[in-house]
């Protein structure tokens, strides 16, 4: 798997570039943010994702790790391929995209050309609660515990909501154990209190 390419930008277009890496030119489809970070004949490093189908290999380039991470999360959603994923991250800046998904803002997402209302709803359902802001550096304790609940068959967004509700109930106490939080979250999920 390629992580990044370092070389000279030999060609630049509205949504792509060619990068010369040691005499080999690679053609990359770039996000709107990535296009803004490079210029012709500039030496640079571009974070990439290699998508392969049986008949082609295609490289996608990103402005930073956070943008690539959102793109990879979008690819996990049924019906979202790399081309649509690039349209989405190019249509809404990363922080705003996270806010739209977390807030269930269907109209904001469906304003992206090529993304209909049903697809926007599907993305929100699949990713709500799973996009951790990059500023925090790493997922919070609720996100880690939610993975255990997802492994038990609960939906991620419902699991996160239940864990946050349970953590709020124990606010002010000495740090409650993970087992207690998981147990109470399962009870809440079973009653449908977090759905």
TANOR-V176988 format. One record per residue. RES is the residue in one small letter. OMEGA is omega in degrees with one decimal (999 if undefined). Layout:
# TANOR-V176988
res=RES omega=OMEGA
res=RES omega=OMEGA
This chain:
# TANOR-V176988
res=x omega=175.9
res=x omega=174.1
res=x omega=179.9
res=x omega=173.4
res=x omega=177.8
res=x omega=-179.8
res=x omega=-176.9
res=x omega=177.3
res=x omega=-176.1
res=x omega=178.1
res=x omega=-177.8
res=x omega=178.3
res=x omega=-177.2
res=x omega=-178.2
res=x omega=179.4
res=x omega=170.4
res=x omega=169.3
res=x omega=179.9
res=x omega=-178.9
res=x omega=-179.8
res=x omega=178.6
res=x omega=178.0
res=x omega=176.0
res=x omega=179.1
res=x omega=175.5
res=x omega=177.4
res=x omega=-178.1
res=x omega=167.0
res=x omega=-175.2
res=x omega=170.6
res=x omega=179.1
res=x omega=179.8
res=x omega=-179.7
res=x omega=177.9
res=x omega=-179.4
res=x omega=-177.4
res=x omega=-176.8
res=x omega=173.1
res=x omega=-176.7
res=x omega=180.0
res=x omega=178.2
res=x omega=170.9
res=x omega=-179.2
res=x omega=175.2
res=x omega=-179.9
res=x omega=174.9
res=x omega=-173.7
res=x omega=170.4
res=x omega=178.4
res=x omega=177.1
res=x omega=180.0
res=x omega=172.1
res=x omega=-177.8
res=x omega=-176.2
res=x omega=-179.9
res=x omega=171.5
res=x omega=-178.5
res=x omega=178.7
res=x omega=177.5
res=x omega=-177.9
res=x omega=-173.4
res=x omega=-179.1
res=x omega=-178.9
res=x omega=-177.8
res=x omega=-178.4
res=x omega=-179.8
res=x omega=178.9
res=x omega=-180.0
res=x omega=177.5
res=x omega=178.0
res=x omega=-179.2
res=x omega=176.4
res=x omega=179.3
res=x omega=-179.3
res=x omega=179.1
res=x omega=-178.6
res=x omega=179.8
res=x omega=178.6
res=x omega=177.9
res=x omega=176.7
res=x omega=-177.7
res=x omega=-179.3
res=x omega=178.1
res=x omega=177.1
res=x omega=178.6
res=x omega=177.6
res=x omega=-177.9
res=x omega=-177.4
res=x omega=176.1
res=x omega=-177.7
res=x omega=-179.6
res=x omega=176.2
res=x omega=-173.4
res=x omega=-178.2
res=x omega=179.6
res=x omega=178.1
res=x omega=177.3
res=x omega=-178.8
res=x omega=179.7
res=x omega=-179.4
res=x omega=-179.2
res=x omega=-179.2
res=x omega=179.5
res=x omega=-176.5
res=x omega=-177.9
res=x omega=-176.5
res=x omega=179.2
res=x omega=-180.0
res=x omega=-176.4
res=x omega=174.4
res=x omega=178.1
res=x omega=179.8
res=x omega=179.4
res=x omega=179.8
res=x omega=-179.4
res=x omega=-177.6
res=x omega=-178.7
res=x omega=178.0
res=x omega=178.5
res=x omega=178.4
res=x omega=179.7
res=x omega=178.7
res=x omega=179.4
res=x omega=179.7
res=x omega=-176.4
res=x omega=-170.4
res=x omega=-178.2
res=x omega=179.3
res=x omega=-177.1
res=x omega=179.4
res=x omega=-178.1
res=x omega=178.6
res=x omega=-177.7
res=x omega=-177.0
res=x omega=-177.2
res=x omega=176.4
res=x omega=179.8
res=x omega=-178.7
res=x omega=177.8
res=x omega=-178.5
res=x omega=178.7
res=x omega=-179.3
res=x omega=179.0
res=x omega=179.9
res=x omega=178.7
res=x omega=178.7
res=x omega=178.4
res=x omega=179.0
res=x omega=177.1
res=x omega=178.3
res=x omega=177.6
res=x omega=176.3
res=x omega=178.6
res=x omega=177.3
res=x omega=-174.4
res=x omega=-175.9
res=x omega=178.3
res=x omega=179.5
res=x omega=179.4
res=x omega=-179.8
res=x omega=179.5
res=x omega=-179.8
res=x omega=178.6
res=x omega=178.9
res=x omega=-179.7
res=x omega=179.1
res=x omega=179.2
res=x omega=178.5
res=x omega=-177.9
res=x omega=179.7
res=x omega=179.5
res=x omega=176.2
res=x omega=171.5
res=x omega=-171.7
res=x omega=179.6
res=x omega=-179.6
res=x omega=179.9
res=x omega=-178.6
res=x omega=180.0
res=x omega=-179.9
res=x omega=179.8
res=x omega=-178.1
res=x omega=-178.8
res=x omega=177.4
res=x omega=178.3
res=x omega=177.8
res=x omega=179.9
res=x omega=179.9
res=x omega=-179.5
res=x omega=178.3
res=x omega=-178.1
res=x omega=-177.4
res=x omega=-178.8
res=x omega=-175.9
res=x omega=999
